Amino acid sequence: MSRKGHCYDNAPMESFWGTLKNESLSHYRFNNRDEAISVI
């Protein structure tokens, strides 16, 4: 496990980033990194 491209290692992070993108990040336009960090 823990190899590049191993689907079972990657699934939890893909789920996390997918949820984050769909629920919050796609609704915002950030001007800088600090704004993005405050939303996350």
mmCIF file as Biopython writes it, N, C-alpha, C and O atoms, coordinates in Angstrom:
data_model
#
loop_
_atom_site.group_PDB
_atom_site.id
_atom_site.type_symbol
_atom_site.label_atom_id
_atom_site.label_alt_id
_atom_site.label_comp_id
_atom_site.label_asym_id
_atom_site.label_entity_id
_atom_site.label_seq_id
_atom_site.pdbx_PDB_ins_code
_atom_site.Cartn_x
_atom_site.Cartn_y
_atom_site.Cartn_z
_atom_site.occupancy
_atom_site.B_iso_or_equiv
_atom_site.auth_seq_id
_atom_site.auth_asym_id
_atom_site.pdbx_PDB_model_num
ATOM 1   N N  . MET A ? 1  ? 0.832   -1.187 0.000  1.0 0.0 1  A 1 
ATOM 2   C CA . MET A ? 1  ? 0.000   0.000  0.000  1.0 0.0 1  A 1 
ATOM 3   C C  . MET A ? 1  ? 0.876   1.250  0.000  1.0 0.0 1  A 1 
ATOM 4   O O  . MET A ? 1  ? 2.104   1.171  0.004  1.0 0.0 1  A 1 
ATOM 5   N N  . SER A ? 2  ? 0.227   2.377  -0.004 1.0 0.0 2  A 1 
ATOM 6   C CA . SER A ? 2  ? 0.899   3.680  -0.012 1.0 0.0 2  A 1 
ATOM 7   C C  . SER A ? 2  ? 1.751   3.893  -1.251 1.0 0.0 2  A 1 
ATOM 8   O O  . SER A ? 2  ? 2.761   4.595  -1.203 1.0 0.0 2  A 1 
ATOM 9   N N  . ARG A ? 3  ? 1.353   3.300  -2.340 1.0 0.0 3  A 1 
ATOM 10  C CA . ARG A ? 3  ? 2.045   3.543  -3.598 1.0 0.0 3  A 1 
ATOM 11  C C  . ARG A ? 3  ? 1.256   4.546  -4.418 1.0 0.0 3  A 1 
ATOM 12  O O  . ARG A ? 3  ? 0.049   4.703  -4.239 1.0 0.0 3  A 1 
ATOM 13  N N  . LYS A ? 4  ? 1.933   5.202  -5.291 1.0 0.0 4  A 1 
ATOM 14  C CA . LYS A ? 4  ? 1.276   6.132  -6.200 1.0 0.0 4  A 1 
ATOM 15  C C  . LYS A ? 4  ? 0.288   5.372  -7.074 1.0 0.0 4  A 1 
ATOM 16  O O  . LYS A ? 4  ? 0.626   4.350  -7.672 1.0 0.0 4  A 1 
ATOM 17  N N  . GLY A ? 5  ? -0.932  5.883  -7.139 1.0 0.0 5  A 1 
ATOM 18  C CA . GLY A ? 5  ? -1.942  5.275  -7.978 1.0 0.0 5  A 1 
ATOM 19  C C  . GLY A ? 5  ? -2.693  4.121  -7.348 1.0 0.0 5  A 1 
ATOM 20  O O  . GLY A ? 5  ? -3.499  3.475  -8.018 1.0 0.0 5  A 1 
ATOM 21  N N  . HIS A ? 6  ? -2.451  3.847  -6.086 1.0 0.0 6  A 1 
ATOM 22  C CA . HIS A ? 6  ? -3.156  2.761  -5.404 1.0 0.0 6  A 1 
ATOM 23  C C  . HIS A ? 6  ? -4.533  3.265  -4.992 1.0 0.0 6  A 1 
ATOM 24  O O  . HIS A ? 6  ? -4.639  4.147  -4.139 1.0 0.0 6  A 1 
ATOM 25  N N  . CYS A ? 7  ? -5.575  2.722  -5.582 1.0 0.0 7  A 1 
ATOM 26  C CA . CYS A ? 7  ? -6.917  3.290  -5.439 1.0 0.0 7  A 1 
ATOM 27  C C  . CYS A ? 7  ? -7.430  3.268  -4.008 1.0 0.0 7  A 1 
ATOM 28  O O  . CYS A ? 7  ? -8.181  4.166  -3.629 1.0 0.0 7  A 1 
ATOM 29  N N  . TYR A ? 8  ? -7.059  2.283  -3.196 1.0 0.0 8  A 1 
ATOM 30  C CA . TYR A ? 8  ? -7.575  2.222  -1.833 1.0 0.0 8  A 1 
ATOM 31  C C  . TYR A ? 8  ? -6.932  3.270  -0.936 1.0 0.0 8  A 1 
ATOM 32  O O  . TYR A ? 8  ? -7.557  3.722  0.023  1.0 0.0 8  A 1 
ATOM 33  N N  . ASP A ? 9  ? -5.712  3.661  -1.223 1.0 0.0 9  A 1 
ATOM 34  C CA . ASP A ? 9  ? -5.067  4.738  -0.473 1.0 0.0 9  A 1 
ATOM 35  C C  . ASP A ? 9  ? -5.632  6.089  -0.876 1.0 0.0 9  A 1 
ATOM 36  O O  . ASP A ? 9  ? -5.732  6.991  -0.045 1.0 0.0 9  A 1 
ATOM 37  N N  . ASN A ? 10 ? -5.994  6.236  -2.118 1.0 0.0 10 A 1 
ATOM 38  C CA . ASN A ? 10 ? -6.409  7.513  -2.669 1.0 0.0 10 A 1 
ATOM 39  C C  . ASN A ? 10 ? -7.882  7.832  -2.404 1.0 0.0 10 A 1 
ATOM 40  O O  . ASN A ? 10 ? -8.262  9.003  -2.403 1.0 0.0 10 A 1 
ATOM 41  N N  . ALA A ? 11 ? -8.701  6.834  -2.184 1.0 0.0 11 A 1 
ATOM 42  C CA . ALA A ? 11 ? -10.150 7.028  -2.070 1.0 0.0 11 A 1 
ATOM 43  C C  . ALA A ? 11 ? -10.567 7.997  -0.970 1.0 0.0 11 A 1 
ATOM 44  O O  . ALA A ? 11 ? -11.410 8.855  -1.233 1.0 0.0 11 A 1 
ATOM 45  N N  . PRO A ? 12 ? -10.029 7.914  0.253  1.0 0.0 12 A 1 
ATOM 46  C CA . PRO A ? 12 ? -10.467 8.862  1.287  1.0 0.0 12 A 1 
ATOM 47  C C  . PRO A ? 12 ? -10.151 10.313 0.940  1.0 0.0 12 A 1 
ATOM 48  O O  . PRO A ? 12 ? -10.964 11.200 1.198  1.0 0.0 12 A 1 
ATOM 49  N N  . MET A ? 13 ? -8.993  10.562 0.364  1.0 0.0 13 A 1 
ATOM 50  C CA . MET A ? 13 ? -8.633  11.935 0.011  1.0 0.0 13 A 1 
ATOM 51  C C  . MET A ? 13 ? -9.450  12.435 -1.171 1.0 0.0 13 A 1 
ATOM 52  O O  . MET A ? 13 ? -9.833  13.604 -1.206 1.0 0.0 13 A 1 
ATOM 53  N N  . GLU A ? 14 ? -9.718  11.573 -2.131 1.0 0.0 14 A 1 
ATOM 54  C CA . GLU A ? 14 ? -10.570 11.968 -3.254 1.0 0.0 14 A 1 
ATOM 55  C C  . GLU A ? 14 ? -11.959 12.341 -2.759 1.0 0.0 14 A 1 
ATOM 56  O O  . GLU A ? 14 ? -12.556 13.307 -3.237 1.0 0.0 14 A 1 
ATOM 57  N N  . SER A ? 15 ? -12.469 11.582 -1.810 1.0 0.0 15 A 1 
ATOM 58  C CA . SER A ? 15 ? -13.780 11.878 -1.243 1.0 0.0 15 A 1 
ATOM 59  C C  . SER A ? 15 ? -13.763 13.215 -0.515 1.0 0.0 15 A 1 
ATOM 60  O O  . SER A ? 15 ? -14.684 14.019 -0.664 1.0 0.0 15 A 1 
ATOM 61  N N  . PHE A ? 16 ? -12.718 13.454 0.271  1.0 0.0 16 A 1 
ATOM 62  C CA . PHE A ? 16 ? -12.593 14.707 1.013  1.0 0.0 16 A 1 
ATOM 63  C C  . PHE A ? 16 ? -12.545 15.899 0.070  1.0 0.0 16 A 1 
ATOM 64  O O  . PHE A ? 16 ? -13.309 16.849 0.237  1.0 0.0 16 A 1 
ATOM 65  N N  . TRP A ? 17 ? -11.654 15.863 -0.920 1.0 0.0 17 A 1 
ATOM 66  C CA . TRP A ? 17 ? -11.515 16.996 -1.835 1.0 0.0 17 A 1 
ATOM 67  C C  . TRP A ? 17 ? -12.756 17.176 -2.697 1.0 0.0 17 A 1 
ATOM 68  O O  . TRP A ? 17 ? -13.131 18.307 -3.005 1.0 0.0 17 A 1 
ATOM 69  N N  . GLY A ? 18 ? -13.401 16.079 -3.091 1.0 0.0 18 A 1 
ATOM 70  C CA . GLY A ? 18 ? -14.628 16.183 -3.873 1.0 0.0 18 A 1 
ATOM 71  C C  . GLY A ? 18 ? -15.730 16.877 -3.102 1.0 0.0 18 A 1 
ATOM 72  O O  . GLY A ? 18 ? -16.436 17.728 -3.642 1.0 0.0 18 A 1 
ATOM 73  N N  . THR A ? 19 ? -15.878 16.511 -1.828 1.0 0.0 19 A 1 
ATOM 74  C CA . THR A ? 19 ? -16.880 17.149 -0.983 1.0 0.0 19 A 1 
ATOM 75  C C  . THR A ? 19 ? -16.554 18.618 -0.778 1.0 0.0 19 A 1 
ATOM 76  O O  . THR A ? 19 ? -17.439 19.470 -0.855 1.0 0.0 19 A 1 
ATOM 77  N N  . LEU A ? 20 ? -15.297 18.914 -0.520 1.0 0.0 20 A 1 
ATOM 78  C CA . LEU A ? 20 ? -14.878 20.294 -0.298 1.0 0.0 20 A 1 
ATOM 79  C C  . LEU A ? 20 ? -15.148 21.153 -1.528 1.0 0.0 20 A 1 
ATOM 80  O O  . LEU A ? 20 ? -15.645 22.273 -1.405 1.0 0.0 20 A 1 
ATOM 81  N N  . LYS A ? 21 ? -14.830 20.645 -2.697 1.0 0.0 21 A 1 
ATOM 82  C CA . LYS A ? 21 ? -15.059 21.397 -3.930 1.0 0.0 21 A 1 
ATOM 83  C C  . LYS A ? 21 ? -16.542 21.611 -4.190 1.0 0.0 21 A 1 
ATOM 84  O O  . LYS A ? 21 ? -16.962 22.714 -4.539 1.0 0.0 21 A 1 
ATOM 85  N N  . ASN A ? 22 ? -17.329 20.569 -4.024 1.0 0.0 22 A 1 
ATOM 86  C CA . ASN A ? 22 ? -18.759 20.660 -4.343 1.0 0.0 22 A 1 
ATOM 87  C C  . ASN A ? 22 ? -19.536 21.522 -3.366 1.0 0.0 22 A 1 
ATOM 88  O O  . ASN A ? 22 ? -20.455 22.232 -3.772 1.0 0.0 22 A 1 
ATOM 89  N N  . GLU A ? 23 ? -19.190 21.476 -2.097 1.0 0.0 23 A 1 
ATOM 90  C CA . GLU A ? 23 ? -19.995 22.159 -1.093 1.0 0.0 23 A 1 
ATOM 91  C C  . GLU A ? 23 ? -19.564 23.585 -0.805 1.0 0.0 23 A 1 
ATOM 92  O O  . GLU A ? 23 ? -20.393 24.407 -0.415 1.0 0.0 23 A 1 
ATOM 93  N N  . SER A ? 24 ? -18.297 23.898 -0.984 1.0 0.0 24 A 1 
ATOM 94  C CA . SER A ? 24 ? -17.897 25.239 -0.570 1.0 0.0 24 A 1 
ATOM 95  C C  . SER A ? 24 ? -17.046 25.992 -1.578 1.0 0.0 24 A 1 
ATOM 96  O O  . SER A ? 24 ? -17.350 27.143 -1.894 1.0 0.0 24 A 1 
ATOM 97  N N  . LEU A ? 25 ? -16.016 25.391 -2.077 1.0 0.0 25 A 1 
ATOM 98  C CA . LEU A ? 25 ? -15.053 26.152 -2.863 1.0 0.0 25 A 1 
ATOM 99  C C  . LEU A ? 25 ? -15.580 26.620 -4.210 1.0 0.0 25 A 1 
ATOM 100 O O  . LEU A ? 25 ? -15.118 27.639 -4.723 1.0 0.0 25 A 1 
ATOM 101 N N  . SER A ? 26 ? -16.514 25.921 -4.785 1.0 0.0 26 A 1 
ATOM 102 C CA . SER A ? 26 ? -17.006 26.333 -6.101 1.0 0.0 26 A 1 
ATOM 103 C C  . SER A ? 26 ? -17.887 27.577 -6.029 1.0 0.0 26 A 1 
ATOM 104 O O  . SER A ? 26 ? -18.182 28.184 -7.058 1.0 0.0 26 A 1 
ATOM 105 N N  . HIS A ? 27 ? -18.310 27.959 -4.830 1.0 0.0 27 A 1 
ATOM 106 C CA . HIS A ? 27 ? -19.184 29.120 -4.668 1.0 0.0 27 A 1 
ATOM 107 C C  . HIS A ? 27 ? -18.416 30.409 -4.385 1.0 0.0 27 A 1 
ATOM 108 O O  . HIS A ? 27 ? -19.019 31.479 -4.295 1.0 0.0 27 A 1 
ATOM 109 N N  . TYR A ? 28 ? -17.114 30.320 -4.244 1.0 0.0 28 A 1 
ATOM 110 C CA . TYR A ? 28 ? -16.315 31.481 -3.863 1.0 0.0 28 A 1 
ATOM 111 C C  . TYR A ? 28 ? -15.287 31.819 -4.933 1.0 0.0 28 A 1 
ATOM 112 O O  . TYR A ? 28 ? -14.833 30.961 -5.690 1.0 0.0 28 A 1 
ATOM 113 N N  . ARG A ? 29 ? -14.945 33.079 -4.966 1.0 0.0 29 A 1 
ATOM 114 C CA . ARG A ? 29 ? -13.834 33.553 -5.792 1.0 0.0 29 A 1 
ATOM 115 C C  . ARG A ? 29 ? -12.881 34.250 -4.834 1.0 0.0 29 A 1 
ATOM 116 O O  . ARG A ? 29 ? -13.207 35.311 -4.302 1.0 0.0 29 A 1 
ATOM 117 N N  . PHE A ? 30 ? -11.720 33.674 -4.610 1.0 0.0 30 A 1 
ATOM 118 C CA . PHE A ? 30 ? -10.781 34.199 -3.622 1.0 0.0 30 A 1 
ATOM 119 C C  . PHE A ? 30 ? -9.798  35.174 -4.254 1.0 0.0 30 A 1 
ATOM 120 O O  . PHE A ? 30 ? -9.325  34.969 -5.372 1.0 0.0 30 A 1 
ATOM 121 N N  . ASN A ? 31 ? -9.502  36.235 -3.517 1.0 0.0 31 A 1 
ATOM 122 C CA . ASN A ? 31 ? -8.521  37.212 -3.978 1.0 0.0 31 A 1 
ATOM 123 C C  . ASN A ? 31 ? -7.116  36.873 -3.520 1.0 0.0 31 A 1 
ATOM 124 O O  . ASN A ? 31 ? -6.136  37.271 -4.151 1.0 0.0 31 A 1 
ATOM 125 N N  . ASN A ? 32 ? -7.018  36.138 -2.421 1.0 0.0 32 A 1 
ATOM 126 C CA . ASN A ? 32 ? -5.707  35.736 -1.934 1.0 0.0 32 A 1 
ATOM 127 C C  . ASN A ? 32 ? -5.825  34.469 -1.094 1.0 0.0 32 A 1 
ATOM 128 O O  . ASN A ? 32 ? -6.920  33.971 -0.834 1.0 0.0 32 A 1 
ATOM 129 N N  . ARG A ? 33 ? -4.685  33.970 -0.683 1.0 0.0 33 A 1 
ATOM 130 C CA . ARG A ? 33 ? -4.637  32.712 0.057  1.0 0.0 33 A 1 
ATOM 131 C C  . ARG A ? 33 ? -5.307  32.819 1.423  1.0 0.0 33 A 1 
ATOM 132 O O  . ARG A ? 33 ? -5.950  31.870 1.872  1.0 0.0 33 A 1 
ATOM 133 N N  . ASP A ? 34 ? -5.166  33.950 2.080  1.0 0.0 34 A 1 
ATOM 134 C CA . ASP A ? 34 ? -5.756  34.125 3.409  1.0 0.0 34 A 1 
ATOM 135 C C  . ASP A ? 34 ? -7.280  34.011 3.377  1.0 0.0 34 A 1 
ATOM 136 O O  . ASP A ? 34 ? -7.876  33.455 4.299  1.0 0.0 34 A 1 
ATOM 137 N N  . GLU A ? 35 ? -7.903  34.523 2.344  1.0 0.0 35 A 1 
ATOM 138 C CA . GLU A ? 35 ? -9.357  34.389 2.207  1.0 0.0 35 A 1 
ATOM 139 C C  . GLU A ? 35 ? -9.749  32.920 2.055  1.0 0.0 35 A 1 
ATOM 140 O O  . GLU A ? 35 ? -10.722 32.470 2.660  1.0 0.0 35 A 1 
ATOM 141 N N  . ALA A ? 36 ? -9.008  32.187 1.263  1.0 0.0 36 A 1 
ATOM 142 C CA . ALA A ? 36 ? -9.304  30.765 1.070  1.0 0.0 36 A 1 
ATOM 143 C C  . ALA A ? 36 ? -9.134  29.992 2.369  1.0 0.0 36 A 1 
ATOM 144 O O  . ALA A ? 36 ? -9.956  29.134 2.694  1.0 0.0 36 A 1 
ATOM 145 N N  . ILE A ? 37 ? -8.090  30.283 3.101  1.0 0.0 37 A 1 
ATOM 146 C CA . ILE A ? 37 ? -7.847  29.603 4.373  1.0 0.0 37 A 1 
ATOM 147 C C  . ILE A ? 37 ? -8.959  29.893 5.364  1.0 0.0 37 A 1 
ATOM 148 O O  . ILE A ? 37 ? -9.368  29.002 6.108  1.0 0.0 37 A 1 
ATOM 149 N N  . SER A ? 38 ? -9.453  31.118 5.387  1.0 0.0 38 A 1 
ATOM 150 C CA . SER A ? 38 ? -10.512 31.457 6.341  1.0 0.0 38 A 1 
ATOM 151 C C  . SER A ? 38 ? -11.809 30.709 6.035  1.0 0.0 38 A 1 
ATOM 152 O O  . SER A ? 38 ? -12.550 30.372 6.958  1.0 0.0 38 A 1 
ATOM 153 N N  . VAL A ? 39 ? -12.099 30.444 4.763  1.0 0.0 39 A 1 
ATOM 154 C CA . VAL A ? 39 ? -13.306 29.703 4.401  1.0 0.0 39 A 1 
ATOM 155 C C  . VAL A ? 39 ? -13.156 28.219 4.735  1.0 0.0 39 A 1 
ATOM 156 O O  . VAL A ? 39 ? -14.092 27.585 5.223  1.0 0.0 39 A 1 
ATOM 157 N N  . ILE A ? 40 ? -11.988 27.684 4.471  1.0 0.0 40 A 1 
ATOM 158 C CA . ILE A ? 40 ? -11.743 26.263 4.748  1.0 0.0 40 A 1 
ATOM 159 C C  . ILE A ? 40 ? -11.694 26.049 6.239  1.0 0.0 40 A 1 
ATOM 160 O O  . ILE A ? 40 ? -11.498 24.923 6.695  1.0 0.0 40 A 1 
#
